[in-house]
Amino acid sequence: MTTIPQTQDLPRPGGFPSIRYKRNLPKRGPSGAVVLTAMAAISAYGFYQLKREKSWGRIHLVPLLQAELDRDTYRRTLAALDREAEIMKDVPGWKVGESVYHNTRYKMPTHIVVPEKDV
């Protein structure tokens, strides 16, 4: 029988090239910090616009609300004078609507609204 000489498998001269195992993916889109900053800026601008819109809305509604308050105050003052005249009709020398205070300074009348109880 003849024997076959056993040889060991060796690398080629100069060695094998290195294996490229790193993923080389291109960067796509902005970073997370850029997205977060843009979102915060857009939100801040939106909140600024909302606050501005609310302020201008209030500015434009103030004359309407003041006129409504003036009408309500006038109506309540006339009703109070009518009630005063009815209550004090038997008191001699009583002048309806005359101030009990001795000054001429105008004071906004105070009206307390007491709601009726639910029946």
Residue, then its C-alpha position, 0 to 999 in steps of 0.5 A: m500500500t502506498t501512503i499519501p502524505q498528509t499536508q496541513d491546509l495553510p493560508r496563502p502567502g500574505g494572508f487572507p484579506s480582512i472581512r468587512y463586517k461593519r454596516n455602512l448605512p448612509k445617514r438618512g434625515p435629521s438627527g433626533a436633536v434637530v427634530l426635537t428642537a424644530m418641534a419645540a420651536i413650532s409648539a412655542y410659536g403655536f402657543y404664542q399665537l394662541k395667547r395673542e389670539k386670546s388677548w385680542g379676542r378679550i380686547h375686542l369683547v371688552p366694549l361689548l361686555q361693558a355695554e351689557l354690564d351698563r344695561d344690566t346696571y341701569r335696569r337693576t337701578l330702576a328696579a331698585l328705585d321702584r322697590e324703594a318707592e314702594i317700600m318707603k311710600d308711607v315715610p314723610g319727607w323721603k326722597v326716592g333715589e337720594s343718597v344717604y351719604h353726604n358726598t357727591r362722588y359717584k360710586m358704582p352701585t353694587h347689586i347682589v344677585v340671589p338665585e331662587k331656590d330650585v323648587 
